[in-house]
Structures are given as C-alpha cells and as structure tokens.
Amino acid sequence: MKTAFLKMANSNNSLDATKLTMHNAPVAFSNATVKLKVSIGKRKAALKLPELDLLGHATTPPKRTNGHPEGDALREVLKALRAHPAVSWCERQNTGCAKVDGRFIRFGWPGCPDVLGQLTDGRLLGVEVKSRTGRPSPEQTLFLARIRDAGGVGFVARDLRDVLRELGPL
C-alpha cells in the first residue's frame, strides 16, 4: 500500500486523494503541524510542501518553465555585467545558423564566447556562460585563453558571483 505524508504548517494547500493533485483549500488551524496520511498505491512516497518564510511566502525557488538553466544564468550574468562600473559595454553573441533564401548562414565561430564586450580601460571582455553542471568546450577554453594572453579579461561565469570575483565588487 503506497502512503504519502502531507505536512501542512499554516498552509492553504490540500491533496485531492482521488486525482492526486494539489489545490488551494482553507485550513482552520494555526501554529500547528498536521500529518495527513493518504493511501495511493503500493509504494511509499513523500509529498513535501515548500517551506515558508516569516511572511508566509514559499522559500523554494519557482520551477523553471523553459527548461534552459544556461539561459537563466546568461540573463543573470548579462544583468551583472551591464551594471558593473568596469564594463563599458557588453552584448550577447548569438551563434548557430539559419536558412535564408534557401542558403544556410552561420553566425559566430567555433569557441565564440556567449558575451563579448569592452572594459572602461579599453580591454576586451569575453565571458562564456555555463549552467552549474556545464563545461566549456576545448574551443571555448582556447578562445578565452587567447583573450587573456592578449591582455583582455576572459572567464567562465555561472552566476553573479563569478562576475564579481573576476571584475571586482560593484
């Protein structure tokens, strides 16, 4: 017999045992924790509600809808770079190909970083953005090394902390 435990602490959520879905429902208790046992099959499963902060808001991050963690990281890194006083300008470099008038046109080149820019002192800026588990390709690593060898700043960034580590505080 499968059993799910639903922990509810000052929550407006409930479990519909027939459809196994969550929906809002009024709860008539305060400052209490309730365990609700629901029989749903042969295996044991635990259903965990998001933890609440002092204001009653969920503390777990919302699920991504696009399924592209690198895209989320790219937006965060671009925002940090554009706000940084050491960066004069920076732009996203789109790479790939498109079919135009029956011909394929290629954008970018192998190893091209996700973000190219210029620092206020005139040096080139190249940033390869990766998700938490992503790794740069050998071509990307080589291109970032070329930027550094020429006196520029080239690095791999996964979030705001990497930008601050490489360029200094805002």
DANORZI-V499764 format. One record per residue. N is the residue number from 1. RES is the residue in one small letter. PSI is psi in degrees with one decimal (* if undefined). OMEGA is omega as a letter, one per 20 degrees, with the letter a starting at -180 (NA if undefined). D_LAST is the distance of its C-alpha to the last C-alpha in whole Angstrom. Layout:
N&RES&PSI&OMEGA&D_LAST, N&RES&PSI&OMEGA&D_LAST
This chain:
1&m&124.9&a&56, 2&k&133.8&a&52, 3&t&134.0&r&51, 4&a&136.1&r&47, 5&f&124.5&a&46, 6&l&113.7&r&44, 7&k&127.3&a&42, 8&m&121.8&r&41, 9&a&107.9&a&40, 10&n&48.3&a&39, 11&s&156.4&r&39, 12&n&23.6&a&40, 13&n&150.3&r&41, 14&s&164.6&a&44, 15&l&124.9&r&46, 16&d&107.6&a&49, 17&a&-22.6&a&51, 18&t&-37.0&a&53, 19&k&-6.2&a&50, 20&l&44.8&r&47, 21&t&156.4&r&45, 22&m&142.0&r&42, 23&h&161.7&a&43, 24&n&141.1&r&42, 25&a&144.6&r&45, 26&p&142.1&r&45, 27&v&130.8&a&45, 28&a&37.9&r&47, 29&f&160.4&r&46, 30&s&148.5&r&43, 31&n&41.7&a&42, 32&a&152.9&r&44, 33&t&130.0&a&43, 34&v&134.6&r&46, 35&k&125.3&a&47, 36&l&120.1&a&48, 37&k&124.4&a&50, 38&v&129.8&r&51, 39&s&121.1&a&54, 40&i&9.5&r&52, 41&g&-148.3&a&54, 42&k&-25.6&a&55, 43&r&162.6&r&51, 44&k&134.6&r&49, 45&a&150.5&r&46, 46&a&127.9&r&43, 47&l&120.3&a&41, 48&k&126.2&r&38, 49&l&155.1&r&36, 50&p&145.4&r&33, 51&e&152.0&a&32, 52&l&144.2&r&31, 53&d&-171.3&a&28, 54&l&-25.5&a&29, 55&l&-1.1&r&30, 56&g&10.5&r&32, 57&h&149.7&r&29, 58&a&136.4&a&29, 59&t&-12.5&r&26, 60&t&142.4&a&27, 61&p&148.9&r&25, 62&p&150.4&r&27, 63&k&141.9&r&29, 64&r&139.2&a&28, 65&t&-23.8&a&30, 66&n&-16.0&r&30, 67&g&20.8&a&30, 68&h&85.9&a&27, 69&p&-28.4&r&24, 70&e&-33.4&r&23, 71&g&-39.2&r&23, 72&d&-41.9&r&21, 73&a&-40.2&r&18, 74&l&-43.7&r&18, 75&r&-41.1&r&17, 76&e&-44.0&a&14, 77&v&-44.3&r&13, 78&l&-41.0&r&14, 79&k&-42.7&r&12, 80&a&-42.1&a&9, 81&l&-42.5&a&9, 82&r&-24.9&r&11, 83&a&-12.7&a&8, 84&h&133.4&a&5, 85&p&-19.8&a&7, 86&a&-9.9&a&8, 87&v&121.7&r&10, 88&s&-49.1&r&13, 89&w&157.0&r&15, 90&c&145.4&a&16, 91&e&149.4&r&19, 92&r&134.4&r&21, 93&q&109.7&r&24, 94&n&134.7&r&27, 95&t&157.4&r&29, 96&g&-152.4&r&33, 97&c&160.0&r&36, 98&a&152.5&r&38, 99&k&118.5&a&41, 100&v&120.7&a&42, 101&d&41.1&r&46, 102&g&1.7&r&47, 103&r&146.8&r&45, 104&f&129.6&r&42, 105&i&128.2&a&39, 106&r&137.7&r&36, 107&f&137.2&r&32, 108&g&-169.8&r&30, 109&w&162.8&a&31, 110&p&128.7&r&31, 111&g&-3.2&a&28, 112&c&127.8&a&26, 113&p&160.6&a&23, 114&d&-31.9&a&21, 115&v&128.9&r&19, 116&l&146.0&r&19, 117&g&-170.2&r&17, 118&q&138.0&r&16, 119&l&163.3&a&14, 120&t&-21.9&r&14, 121&d&5.0&r&16, 122&g&-6.8&a&18, 123&r&151.7&r&18, 124&l&142.4&r&19, 125&l&127.2&r&16, 126&g&124.0&a&18, 127&v&123.1&r&17, 128&e&120.5&a&20, 129&v&130.1&r&19, 130&k&155.4&r&22, 131&s&178.6&a&23, 132&r&-32.5&a&23, 133&t&-5.7&a&26, 134&g&151.5&r&26, 135&r&142.5&r&26, 136&p&149.5&r&26, 137&s&164.8&r&29, 138&p&-37.0&r&31, 139&e&-40.2&r&30, 140&q&-41.3&r&27, 141&t&-42.7&r&26, 142&l&-43.4&a&28, 143&f&-40.9&r&26, 144&l&-37.1&r&23, 145&a&-38.4&r&25, 146&r&-41.1&r&26, 147&i&-45.7&r&23, 148&r&-40.0&r&22, 149&d&-28.3&r&25, 150&a&5.0&r&25, 151&g&2.3&r&22, 152&g&-173.8&r&19, 153&v&116.7&r&17, 154&g&129.9&a&18, 155&f&166.8&r&17, 156&v&130.3&r&18, 157&a&136.0&r&16, 158&r&-20.7&r&17, 159&d&-171.3&a&14, 160&l&-37.1&a&11, 161&r&-37.1&r&11, 162&d&-37.2&r&12, 163&v&-45.8&r&10, 164&l&-36.0&r&7, 165&r&-40.4&a&10, 166&e&-37.4&a&11, 167&l&-9.2&a&9, 168&g&172.4&a&7, 169&p&158.7&r&4, 170&l&*&NA&0
